[in-house]
Amino acid sequence: MRRFDVGGIGRSAIPKPIEKFVLLAAPLTTASNDATDKAEKISRGMSAELVTLRVSGPTTYVRPLSTIDGRPSRRFGPECSLSQVTRGHWLLNRRGDFLSVVAETSLALSPAFVLIPGIHGLNAADVRELAFECRAPVLLVREARTSDAIVATTNLELPTFPVLRAGAVLASSLGGRAVFHHNLTPEVSGQPPTKGPHRSVLRRLEDLAEIAATLGVECENVVTVRRSPSDALLSVVDRERPDVIVVGTRNRKTSHPPRASFAEGVLDAVSTSVLVVPVSANDAETAMPYGIS
């Protein structure tokens, strides 16, 4: 068993060579077969090391602590332990508040994805903020669905398309069927013609197809025209009954004026698993999972 300082879980503390990580985190008393299964499939699909983080400590969950200059805080204990379970799979035990420990550990490991099971007491705002504190997409794993669809919804604003990239990686790793979704508001699309789809819809379908080809993924492309992006996504969710929904979210601190989070609305409205991808107005600063940049 290897021991190292909590505040300095650097790569030097972990056996070499390691290029990619997937972090699976859960309280010590919580087990989730669905979360474990997804984490193992994603890590294998990405040829990444899987780190299972077990957190013992308080039963209440507070917001993650803000970091300073990208450095994790040293609030919790001087030591933690890392042990090898199998080749490519490590077990990390830590103590402290769950969200804060997960955020700290993620900053140290820089994982491609962070997975957490649905835990009583966590809310949508917690999950969304955790994605920004971890600087990585966070997958809230809920009950498994019979469908293998991975629905990724995007506004197509960022040239690197982080949400669609994350959806492509999940679909490939989980053996699922990718569905790329984009909603056009009526003000953008104009009045629909009497026959056939509007030209703007066709153009967006072509955009989605081109992105999918660039990412090397086969997918179904869906364009909706609704005033409410949430209603548009839920209409696709009702039809597809996806295994995972992939949504992007911006940091509310940089939103002018502040507005309700689309990702939080989705997390509250559905009972399926949701991957929250943190994005930035500056495309170069957008958090990108390993292997899909």
Disulfide bonds with the S-S distance in Angstrom:
none
